[in-house]
Amino acid sequence: MNEYGAFIEWLQQHPMWKKYSIVQENIDMVTAMLQHMKSFYDPACAQQEQIADYLDYLDVNYASLGFDKYQSSIVGYYYAYLGRDDLQQFFADRAAKAMFGRKRLNILEGVDKDVVAKLGKAGYSFMSNLLQAAKTKADRQKLSVDQDIPYDALYKIVLMCDMSQIVGLSGKVLHYIFELGYTTIAAYSQADPDDINRAALQHLSSIGKKPTLPSCSRPGNWVEAAKGTKSLIEYDS
């Protein structure tokens, strides 16, 4: 057992992770990232400023270090393991905000790509930029008219961008979730993960596809993460 073996065992029993294989699949990388983090500061007595500085560093160097957003979200739970739930939440919020700021509209699946291209030409290539410009229904109506975009197509993209804040949620899985009728953070966060996964398999079968999904693509896996995610928009009534 490596230095962080006890943490790995604790993590595999945590309500957020115990049902998923993602921890087992990433043990070596999680260990490497914890060792890297410890080279910057001692997590046991960390302060928010140190975490913020470290995440700023990761923001620029994720690719060269070989880390990704999944390991980052897992590693944040090391603070909870140390009894510092406040720092775990700070780490998660700060990391999620940084990652979301880099997400582009073109990673979304199941949306009108012509509308995405039109929004990109108008200066809204990034999800965070679009949400700032489309926070309210009035904002979206204006943007729809100004850019000659159907309102329904625009609103779907905005909703998907909002849900893309959920850490670890890919465009493919988000498309599954929308197909199942969960189109807002509020609705998705209140759903039962097992019900969603069963519905996803039934949906695949109904459209003639093999009713199986790898653990990393099961649409119910991110319900727990959604509960701590705040919407950045006002929904249509």
Backbone torsions as a table, in degrees:
resi	resn	phi	psi	omega
1	MET	NA	129.5	-179.0
2	ASN	-77.5	-180.0	-175.8
3	GLU	-55.2	-30.7	-175.8
4	TYR	-104.7	16.9	-178.0
5	GLY	-58.8	-41.3	-179.4
6	ALA	-64.0	-37.4	177.2
7	PHE	-65.8	-42.8	179.6
8	ILE	-60.1	-44.5	178.8
9	GLU	-63.1	-42.0	177.6
10	TRP	-61.7	-43.3	-177.3
11	LEU	-63.8	-39.0	-178.3
12	GLN	-68.1	-13.8	176.0
13	GLN	-103.3	-1.2	-178.2
14	HIS	-73.1	139.6	-178.9
15	PRO	-54.3	-29.4	-178.0
16	MET	-73.6	-28.7	-169.5
17	TRP	-122.5	-16.9	-168.4
18	LYS	-64.3	-22.3	-177.6
19	LYS	-86.6	-8.2	-171.8
20	TYR	-115.0	151.6	-179.5
21	SER	-84.6	-2.9	-172.7
22	ILE	-59.2	-35.4	179.6
23	VAL	-66.2	-48.6	-179.7
24	GLN	-59.6	-40.6	-177.6
25	GLU	-68.4	-20.7	-173.2
26	ASN	-119.5	19.2	-176.4
27	ILE	-56.5	-47.7	-177.9
28	ASP	-62.6	-41.7	-178.6
29	MET	-70.6	-38.9	177.4
30	VAL	-61.5	-43.5	178.4
31	THR	-61.3	-44.5	179.9
32	ALA	-62.4	-39.5	-178.5
33	MET	-71.1	-36.8	176.1
34	LEU	-63.9	-41.3	177.9
35	GLN	-64.4	-39.5	178.3
36	HIS	-64.6	-44.5	179.3
37	MET	-61.2	-41.5	-177.8
38	LYS	-67.6	-22.2	177.0
39	SER	-73.0	-16.7	178.7
40	PHE	-92.5	-38.5	-178.2
41	TYR	-165.5	166.6	178.6
42	ASP	-87.6	110.3	-178.4
43	PRO	-56.8	-28.3	-176.4
44	ALA	-64.4	-26.2	179.9
45	CYS	-129.4	33.2	-176.7
46	ALA	-70.6	155.9	173.4
47	GLN	-117.2	158.1	-178.0
48	GLN	-57.2	-36.4	-178.8
49	GLU	-62.7	-39.2	179.3
50	GLN	-66.8	-40.9	178.2
51	ILE	-63.9	-43.5	179.8
52	ALA	-60.6	-44.2	179.5
53	ASP	-63.7	-40.9	-179.5
54	TYR	-65.9	-41.9	179.6
55	LEU	-69.1	-32.1	172.9
56	ASP	-60.6	-41.2	178.5
57	TYR	-64.7	-46.5	179.4
58	LEU	-61.4	-37.0	-178.8
59	ASP	-52.1	-39.7	-177.0
60	VAL	-86.8	-26.7	-168.4
61	ASN	-116.7	12.1	-178.9
62	TYR	-50.2	-53.2	-173.4
63	ALA	-61.8	-47.5	-177.1
64	SER	-67.4	-27.0	179.3
65	LEU	-83.2	-17.2	-178.9
66	GLY	82.2	14.5	178.5
67	PHE	-95.3	162.2	173.6
68	ASP	-142.3	-179.2	-172.1
69	LYS	-64.6	-28.7	-179.9
70	TYR	-66.0	-48.4	178.6
71	GLN	-62.5	-37.3	-179.7
72	SER	-60.2	-45.0	-178.4
73	SER	-67.9	-34.1	177.8
74	ILE	-67.9	-46.5	-176.2
75	VAL	-61.3	-30.4	178.6
76	GLY	-57.4	-27.1	-179.3
77	TYR	-73.9	-7.8	176.1
78	TYR	-62.7	-31.6	178.5
79	TYR	-68.4	-38.0	176.5
80	ALA	-65.0	-39.7	177.3
81	TYR	-59.5	-34.3	179.0
82	LEU	-82.5	0.1	-179.7
83	GLY	88.0	14.8	-179.1
84	ARG	-113.2	70.6	179.6
85	ASP	-60.0	-31.2	179.8
86	ASP	-63.2	-41.2	-180.0
87	LEU	-74.7	-32.5	175.9
88	GLN	-61.6	-43.9	179.7
89	GLN	-67.0	-39.9	177.8
90	PHE	-62.7	-45.4	178.9
91	PHE	-59.0	-47.9	-177.9
92	ALA	-62.8	-45.5	-179.2
93	ASP	-64.5	-43.2	-177.2
94	ARG	-68.9	-43.1	179.7
95	ALA	-65.8	-41.9	-179.1
96	ALA	-63.6	-41.7	-180.0
97	LYS	-63.1	-41.9	-179.5
98	ALA	-66.4	-44.0	-179.0
99	MET	-67.2	-40.4	-179.0
100	PHE	-63.6	-34.6	-179.8
101	GLY	-62.5	-17.8	-178.9
102	ARG	-99.6	-3.3	-176.0
103	LYS	-79.4	132.3	-179.4
104	ARG	-101.8	154.5	179.8
105	LEU	-61.9	-30.4	-172.9
106	ASN	-71.5	-2.8	175.6
107	ILE	-87.6	-10.0	179.9
108	LEU	-69.4	142.9	176.8
109	GLU	-114.7	149.3	178.1
110	GLY	80.4	19.9	178.5
111	VAL	-120.2	166.3	179.6
112	ASP	-73.4	109.2	-176.4
113	LYS	-67.2	-26.9	176.7
114	ASP	-66.9	-37.8	177.3
115	VAL	-67.5	-40.3	177.7
116	VAL	-60.3	-44.0	179.9
117	ALA	-64.2	-40.7	179.4
118	LYS	-64.6	-41.2	177.5
119	LEU	-64.9	-38.0	178.1
120	GLY	-62.1	-42.6	178.6
121	LYS	-66.1	-26.2	179.1
122	ALA	-85.0	0.9	177.2
123	GLY	99.5	14.3	-178.2
124	TYR	-117.4	60.0	178.7
125	SER	-79.1	-27.1	-177.8
126	PHE	-101.4	143.3	-178.4
127	MET	-59.8	-42.8	-177.4
128	SER	-62.3	-36.6	179.1
129	ASN	-66.9	-41.2	-179.8
130	LEU	-65.2	-42.7	-178.5
131	LEU	-64.0	-34.4	177.3
132	GLN	-64.6	-34.8	-177.3
133	ALA	-88.6	-10.3	-174.1
134	ALA	-130.9	38.9	-175.1
135	LYS	-68.8	-42.9	-177.0
136	THR	-109.2	167.6	177.7
137	LYS	-62.8	-38.3	178.2
138	ALA	-62.9	-40.2	176.8
139	ASP	-60.4	-44.2	-177.0
140	ARG	-69.5	-38.0	178.0
141	GLN	-63.3	-41.5	178.2
142	LYS	-64.3	-44.8	-179.7
143	LEU	-64.6	-37.6	178.6
144	SER	-61.2	-44.3	180.0
145	VAL	-70.8	-46.9	-176.9
146	ASP	-60.8	-37.7	-176.2
147	GLN	-102.8	6.0	179.2
148	ASP	54.1	53.7	-178.5
149	ILE	-119.9	132.4	176.5
150	PRO	-57.0	133.6	-174.8
151	TYR	-60.0	-43.2	-177.4
152	ASP	-61.7	-40.1	179.3
153	ALA	-66.3	-40.0	178.6
154	LEU	-65.9	-45.0	-176.8
155	TYR	-64.2	-38.5	177.5
156	LYS	-60.8	-43.6	179.5
157	ILE	-64.4	-41.1	179.4
158	VAL	-63.0	-43.9	178.2
159	LEU	-61.5	-41.6	179.1
160	MET	-65.8	-39.6	176.9
161	CYS	-61.6	-42.5	-179.8
162	ASP	-61.7	-44.4	-180.0
163	MET	-71.4	-20.6	179.2
164	SER	-69.3	-6.9	173.3
165	GLN	-67.2	-24.9	-177.3
166	ILE	-63.3	120.4	-173.5
167	VAL	-61.7	129.1	175.7
168	GLY	90.6	-7.2	-176.2
169	LEU	-81.9	115.9	-179.5
170	SER	-85.6	166.0	179.1
171	GLY	-62.2	-36.5	-179.4
172	LYS	-67.1	-45.9	-179.2
173	VAL	-67.4	-39.5	177.8
174	LEU	-60.0	-38.1	177.5
175	HIS	-62.1	-42.6	175.4
176	TYR	-56.3	-47.5	-176.1
177	ILE	-61.1	-42.8	178.1
178	PHE	-64.5	-40.3	179.7
179	GLU	-60.2	-28.8	-178.8
180	LEU	-87.0	-1.9	174.8
181	GLY	97.1	4.6	177.5
182	TYR	-95.9	96.7	-170.8
183	THR	-109.7	3.2	177.1
184	THR	-135.8	155.8	175.7
185	ILE	-58.5	-41.6	-178.0
186	ALA	-58.9	-47.4	-178.2
187	ALA	-68.6	-43.8	-177.3
188	TYR	-65.9	-40.0	-176.6
189	SER	-66.7	-19.6	-179.0
190	GLN	-98.0	-0.1	-177.1
191	ALA	-81.4	162.5	175.4
192	ASP	-90.8	121.9	-177.1
193	PRO	-55.2	-42.3	-179.1
194	ASP	-65.4	-38.2	177.8
195	ASP	-62.7	-42.0	-179.6
196	ILE	-64.5	-44.3	-179.2
197	ASN	-64.2	-40.5	177.2
198	ARG	-64.2	-41.8	179.4
199	ALA	-63.7	-35.9	179.6
200	ALA	-64.9	-42.4	178.8
201	LEU	-65.8	-40.3	177.9
202	GLN	-64.0	-38.9	179.4
203	HIS	-64.3	-44.2	179.6
204	LEU	-60.5	-42.1	179.6
205	SER	-64.3	-38.3	-176.7
206	SER	-68.7	-23.5	-179.7
207	ILE	-103.3	14.9	173.6
208	GLY	83.2	15.3	178.9
209	LYS	-102.8	159.3	179.5
210	LYS	-63.5	123.2	-176.4
211	PRO	-76.7	69.1	177.6
212	THR	-147.4	145.6	178.7
213	LEU	-139.0	134.3	174.2
214	PRO	-64.5	156.5	-175.5
215	SER	-56.7	-33.4	-177.4
216	CYS	-75.1	-7.6	-178.1
217	SER	-116.4	10.8	179.8
218	ARG	-78.1	119.5	-170.9
219	PRO	-66.3	-11.8	177.3
220	GLY	-86.4	-5.6	-172.6
221	ASN	-68.7	-16.6	-173.5
222	TRP	-111.4	13.8	179.3
223	VAL	-61.3	-43.8	-178.7
224	GLU	-61.8	-42.2	178.3
225	ALA	-65.0	-34.9	-179.2
226	ALA	-63.9	-30.2	-178.2
227	LYS	-62.6	-25.0	178.8
228	GLY	-101.9	13.8	-178.4
229	THR	-107.5	127.1	-178.7
230	LYS	-96.1	134.7	176.4
231	SER	-66.4	143.9	178.9
232	LEU	-101.7	3.9	-178.0
233	ILE	-129.2	166.4	170.4
234	GLU	-98.0	124.2	-178.2
235	TYR	-71.8	153.5	169.8
236	ASP	-64.7	142.4	178.8
237	SER	-77.7	NA	NA
